[in-house]
Amino acid sequence: MFDMVTKDDLLAAIKARHSVRNYKEQPLGEDVVSKLREKIEELNREGRLHMQLITDEPKGFSGIFAYGKFSGVSNYVVIAGVKDETFDERVGYYGEALVLYAQALGLNTCWAGLSYKKVPNTYVLAPGEKISCYISIGYGETQGVASKSKTPQQVSNVTAETPDWFAAGVDAALLAPTAVNQQKFHFEYIAPAQPGEPATVKADKGFSIIGYTRIDLGIAKYHFELATPPDAFRWA
């Protein structure tokens, strides 16, 4: 059944997925691990990243480094790559593609920017690569809870006159996980200059003293794209 993760499955995962920090002592099955590694290889190629699945390793989210009250984490994804001006956004975009795929497989996840420690000999870095963040992954004690959200008008120029697909994209973006739920992103609909041309959508990050806004923007853009027709718009 894991071969059949569809776009509808990913759209359902957007609504079902919440951050989960407490996990059962339940190992990932061989089939699940195989599918995750296969997906990671695909996303690494597309996103020019070096994501790595670490399994049966309990130290990465243990002890004083487990900020955010993580427990039971023995599987996680290390996201690394060569840093450039697009790196953080790619981390968010392709990392979230993996997160939603994992949710569709029946797993739970949580993005972690500070809550981990680097355990020697668990990952490999090529020359010039840096670690951006980790994602915990496994079977949660619960399915998590929804976070408080901003309104579409606070994060976009959506109105009664903008297309329904734009509103759907904004709604999906508002379900995206962001650092401490800051939702510091903004989507602007720009009408096509000529009939028959696609519209333009401008996506920007806001300012935050916490940081992570470029990663958050990448995550939100992935959600937006999933919820909108592929030929409806182009990114500014």
N, C-alpha and C positions, 0 to 999 in steps of 0.2 A: 504493500500500500504506500510505502514511502517514496516510490517512484512517481507517484501521481500528485505531487504538490502543485496545485494550479494557482493562477492569479486570484481566483475566488477564495482559495484557502488562505492566501496571504492577506487578502482584504479582511477576512474573518479574523485572522491573527492580529491585525491592527487593533480590533475592538476587544479581543480577548486577552491580549498580552498586557501584563503589569509587572513592574519590577518585583522580583522575589529574591530575598536575601537568606532565607532559611531553607535548607534542602534535606531530603530524606537520604538515608544511607542505602541508596539504591543505585547500583552501577548502571552505566549506559550499556545497552545491548550491543553486540557486535554489528548488527545491521544498522543500528542508529549511528554508531561511531563511523562506519563505512560511509554512510550517506552524508554525515557532517564533513568528513574529510574531503569527499568528492565535491561538495558544495564550496568548501573553503578553497580548494584548488581553482575552481571556476572563478570565484570572486577575486582571488589573488591575481589571476591573469587579467581580468577586466579592470580591476582597481589599482593595479601596480602596487599591491601591498604584500605583506608577509604575515598573514594570520596563521596561527598554529594552535591546534587543539591539544590540550594537555589533559590526560585522563588519569584517574586514580592517584591524584597528588594532593594531599590535604594541607600542605604548608603554605600555599600561596595566599590563602585568605584566613590565616590563623594568627593568634596572639594579638599583640598591641597594634598590629597593622590592620586589623579587621575593623576599620572605621565603618560605621553604618550598621553594626550588629549583624554581620554575616555569620552563618553557622552551617556546618555540614557540607561545605563546598569542597569537593574533591575533583571536579572537572571544570575547566575554564579555557577561554580562548585568549591568547596573547596577540595583540595587534601591533605590528611593527612595520617599518618601511623607511625609505629614504625621505627625509623631510624636505619639502619645498613649499611654495606658496599655496598649493592645492592639497597638501597632505592631510591636514586636519579634516577638511570637508570630505575627502575620499574615505578617511577612517569612519566618519559618521555614516556616509551613504552605504558603503559596502558592508560595514559592520552591522548596520541595521537590517540589511538584506539577509544576513546570516541569522540575526536575532529572530526575525519573523519566520524564516524557514524552520528554525528550531522550534518555535511555538507551534507551527503547523505539524511538526513531528510529535507533538505532545510534551515538549520540554518547557522549562521555565528558565529565565535569564535575568541578569542585571548588569548594566554598564557600571564599570568601576574605574574612576580616574585616580583615586588616591587609596583605595581600600585594600590594596594587595601588596605583597612583597615579592621581589624577584628571587626565585629559587634557582640556584645554580644547576646547570645541566638539564633543565627542563625545556629550554627553548634554544633556538639557534638564530644568531644575527649575522647577516652578511655585512661586508665592509660598508660603512656609511649608514647602516640602519639604526633606528632608534625605536624604543618601545613607546607607544602612545598611551595605551590603556589596556585593561583586561575586561573580559565579559565572563561572569560566572554562568554556568550552564548545568542543568540537571533536572531532577524531579522535585518540585517544590513541596514544602510542607503545606502550603496553601497556594492559591492562584494569584495572590496579591490583591491589592485594592486600587481603585481608580484614584488619581490625584486631582486636586482642584485645578481647574483650567481657566485660562483667559477666554474672552469671547472672540468670535471671528473678527469683529470690528476692531478689536485691540491689536490684532496681528496682521491685518490686511485691509485693502480698500474695497472689500466685498459690499455690494449694495443690491437692491432689488433689480438693478439694471445689468449687473455683471452676470455672465452665464452660469447656469446651474453647475456645470462641471468645475468651475473655479471655486464655487462654494463648497463642493464636495472635496476638492483638494485641500482647501483650508481646514475643513473639519477633520480630515485625516491627519494633517500636520499637527493639529492641536492634540491628537492622541499620541504623538511622538514623545518618547522619553527625552528629557533634557536635564542638564546638571541642576540639582536641587530644584527641579521643576520651574526653572526660570523662564522658559519660553521666550527667549530674547531673539525672536526672528520676525520677519515681516515679508508678506507676499503682496506684490502689486500687479494688478491686471492692467495691461495696456492693449487697447483695442487695435485690431489690424489696420494698417494704413490703407489697404486696398481690399475690396471684396474678393473673397476666395482665398486670401492669405491667412495663415494661422495667427492667432493672437500671440502676444509676448507676455511672459510672466517674469517679473524681476523679484529675486529673492535676496534679502539682505539680512545680515546679523546685526543685532544691537550691541550696546556696550554693557559689559558686566565686570565687576571687580572679581567675580569668582572665576571667570574665564570659561573655556570650553565652548564658546559661542560658535566657532567654526565647525566643530564636531556636531554640535546641536543642529546647525543649519543643514549639514549633510544628512542627518537623520530625518529632519523635517521634509527635506526635498524628496527623499526616497518615498516617504509616506504620500506626499503630494502627487508624485508621478504615478504611484500605484492606483490612486483613486481617480485618475483623470484619463480621458481618451488619449492614445499615443500621438495622434495627429492634431490635437486641438490647439496646441501652443508650442512655442519654443522658449527656451530660457534666454533672458536678456544677457 
